[in-house]
Amino acid sequence: MKKMIIAMTVCGMLTACSDTTENSTSKEDVKQEESKPQEEKKENATKATAEAQPEENKADESKKEEADKATTESNKEDVATKEETDAKVKELEAKLKAQKEEAQAKQEAVEKELAEKAEADKKAREEEAERIKQEAQAKIDAANKKAEEESAKIEEEQQAQEEASSSNAAEMSKAEFDKIQNGMTVDQVSQIVGSEGEVNSETGAQGDQYYTVMYSWMGEGDLGANALVMFQGSPAKVIQKSQFGLQ
């Protein structure tokens, strides 16, 4: 009886164990069955992630390329803008330089023109001063020459008179006779003739109001040419004259 109970107990335990084992197996199978979709999902997710990763990488690379391209284009635009700006700056600098050179050239031309004009004016003034100086010198020379000529002429006349006086000091010419005027004194007539003459007649006393004296001079001309001059008064002055054959 005991053996049967023990056997039944063991059998029951074995059955329970078998059931437990079956249950465990079933649970594991269920668990495995339940985990399969999750694993598949995970694998699918991993696969999807793996498949999506290149696409994302491609998108990122595309975006990066686009960004790099945009950056390159922007850099190109910046370079072009900088080159354009530099070109404009150079153009402006060239214009400013040209304008400065033109202004400098104009200033130099004006300064040169003013200098040439000043030099021309100076030369003109110097020429005018020289011309005036030459004209003044010419006038002075002409005046000196004229004075010398007149002086020489006067000297010649004086020399001629002296020669005439010395050659015929005691004789009276017709020209000398004509120079004698009423009212002249004896000395004045003697200076004209060059000699005192001879007293032909005398009436009264010298210093008297009616003192009268007659002078005679030998004359130039025909044979026997002579001249008579009568003086009267105090001092005695010419009141009458006469000549014969004077030339």
Secondary structure, 3 states (H helix, E strand, C coil): CHHHHHHHHHHHHHHHHHHHHHHHHHHHHHHHHHHHHHHHHHHHHHHHHHHHHHHHHHHHHHHHHHHHHHHHHHHHHHHHHHHHHHHHHHHHHHHHHHHHHHHHHHHHHHHHHHHHHHHHHHHHHHHHHHHHHHHHHHHHHHHHHHHHHHHHHHHHHHHHHHHHHHHCCCEECHHHHHHCCCCCEHHHHHHHHCCCCEEEEEECCCCCCCCEEEEEEEECEEEEEEEEEEEECCCCEEEEEEEEEEC
